[in-house]
């Protein structure tokens, strides 16, 4: 399945120890390195935005302004690209991004019921993040797997023929996923 965005592993590393407990000024310095890496590349804006979102977890206004200033493009253009692509978020996201497809095939084959079960199980609405910051919920329009509808993507994993009755089990695998080690949390 072809995805509309680049693989995040193709972006420059954003944290040497794998922890996200960097100060804002340290993250902004890393953002500057990312911008410097791509600045002379045609079409640099999207890879820079992807790397920035990987670094910050979302794209706050001050980051969008900094990217615009450093690339010499208007803030409105940067914000327009962010609002156009559903991959980008201007709100903090949870550890796991859950996207329920509501494209035609998924909708007809029960996508709306899957979404309702997901909302009930997570206790959040579309565009929200669970209180424990474990899950964020969004809607997608087509993931290119129409013959396997309804489809749910969690992070980069595609789950096919999802049944509302299996939502708790599906989410449990991500909730139970290995948490960061104490060593990583201490860096």
C-alpha positions in Angstrom: 0.0 0.0 0.0 1.4 3.4 -1.0 1.3 6.0 1.7 1.1 9.8 1.0 3.9 10.6 3.4 7.5 9.6 3.7 8.7 7.1 6.1 9.5 8.9 9.4 12.7 6.8 9.6 14.0 8.7 6.5 14.0 11.9 8.5 17.1 13.0 10.4 17.3 11.6 14.0 15.5 13.9 16.4 16.6 12.5 19.8 19.9 10.6 20.4 18.6 8.7 23.5 15.1 8.1 22.3 13.5 10.2 25.0 11.1 13.0 24.5 12.0 15.0 27.7 13.9 17.7 25.8 13.4 21.4 26.7 11.7 23.5 24.1 14.9 25.4 23.3 16.7 22.1 22.7 13.9 20.9 20.4 14.0 24.2 18.5 17.8 23.8 18.0 17.2 20.4 16.6 14.5 21.8 14.4 17.0 24.3 13.1 19.4 21.5 12.2 16.5 19.7 10.4 15.7 22.9 8.4 19.4 23.4 7.5 19.5 19.8 6.3 16.6 20.3 3.9 16.7 24.0 3.2 18.3 23.8 -0.3 16.1 20.9 -1.4 13.2 21.4 -3.7 9.9 20.6 -1.9 11.6 20.9 1.5 8.5 22.1 3.4 6.8 18.7 3.8 9.8 16.7 5.0 10.6 19.5 7.4 7.1 19.5 8.7 7.2 15.7 9.1 10.4 15.8 11.0 9.1 18.7 13.2 6.0 16.7 14.0 8.1 13.7 14.9 10.2 15.9 17.2 7.4 17.9 18.9 4.6 15.3 18.6 2.5 17.9 16.8 3.0 21.3 15.1 2.4 24.2 17.4 2.1 27.8 15.9 5.6 28.8 17.1 7.2 25.9 15.2 5.2 26.8 12.0 6.3 30.4 12.3 9.9 29.4 12.8 9.8 27.1 9.7 8.3 29.8 7.6 10.9 32.4 8.7 13.8 30.0 8.1 12.5 29.0 4.7 11.5 32.6 3.8 7.9 31.7 3.1 4.8 33.2 4.7 3.3 31.6 7.8 -0.1 31.3 5.9 1.6 29.1 3.3 3.1 26.8 6.0 -0.2 26.7 7.9 -2.1 26.0 4.7 0.0 22.9 3.9 -0.5 21.7 7.5 -4.2 22.1 7.3 -4.4 20.4 3.9 -2.7 17.1 4.8 -4.5 15.0 7.4 -1.2 13.5 8.5 -0.2 16.8 10.2 -1.7 17.9 13.6 -1.7 21.2 15.3 -2.9 19.6 18.5 -0.9 17.3 20.8 -1.4 13.6 20.0 -1.3 10.5 22.0 1.3 7.8 21.8 -0.8 5.9 19.3 -2.7 7.5 16.5 -5.9 5.6 15.6 -7.5 6.5 12.3 -10.8 4.9 11.3 -11.5 4.8 7.6 -14.9 6.3 6.5 -14.3 6.1 2.8 -17.1 4.7 0.7 -16.2 1.0 1.0 -15.4 1.2 4.7 -18.5 3.2 5.5 -20.8 0.7 3.6 -19.1 -2.3 5.3 -19.5 -1.0 8.9 -16.9 1.8 9.3 -19.3 4.0 11.1 -20.1 1.3 13.7 -16.3 0.7 14.1 -15.8 4.4 14.8 -18.7 4.4 17.3 -17.2 1.4 19.1 -13.8 3.1 19.1 -15.2 6.3 20.5 -17.0 4.4 23.3 -14.0 2.3 24.2 -11.6 5.2 24.2 -14.0 7.6 25.8 -13.1 10.4 23.3 -14.5 12.0 20.2 -12.8 12.5 16.8 -9.8 14.8 17.1 -9.3 14.2 20.8 -6.7 12.4 22.9 -7.3 10.1 25.8 -6.5 11.5 29.3 -3.6 9.1 29.7 -2.1 10.4 26.3 -2.1 6.8 25.0 -4.5 7.3 22.0 -5.7 10.0 19.7 -8.7 9.4 17.4 -9.1 10.6 13.8 -11.1 9.7 10.7 -9.5 8.9 7.3 -11.1 8.8 3.9 -9.2 6.0 2.1 -6.2 3.9 3.1 -6.1 2.0 -0.2 -7.4 -1.3 1.2 -11.0 -1.0 0.1 -11.4 -4.8 -0.5 -10.5 -5.4 3.1 -13.0 -2.9 4.6 -13.6 -1.7 7.2 -10.0 -0.6 7.9 -8.4 1.0 10.9 -4.8 2.3 11.0 -3.1 2.5 14.3 0.2 4.4 13.8 1.6 2.7 10.6 -0.3 -0.6 11.2 -3.2 -1.4 8.9 -6.0 -3.6 10.5 -8.4 -5.1 8.1 -12.0 -6.3 8.4 -12.3 -4.8 11.8 -15.3 -5.7 13.9 -16.8 -3.4 16.6 -16.8 -6.3 19.0 -13.0 -6.7 18.7 -12.0 -3.0 19.4 -11.0 -3.6 23.0 -8.8 -6.5 22.0 -7.3 -4.5 19.1 -6.5 -1.5 21.4 -5.3 -3.7 24.2 -2.3 -4.8 22.1 -1.2 -1.2 21.8 -2.0 -0.3 25.4 0.1 -3.3 26.6 3.0 -2.5 24.2 6.3 -2.3 26.0 6.7 1.1 27.8 10.0 3.0 27.7 12.6 1.7 30.0 13.6 3.6 33.1 17.0 4.2 31.5 15.4 5.9 28.5 13.1 7.9 30.8 16.0 9.2 32.8 18.0 10.7 29.9 
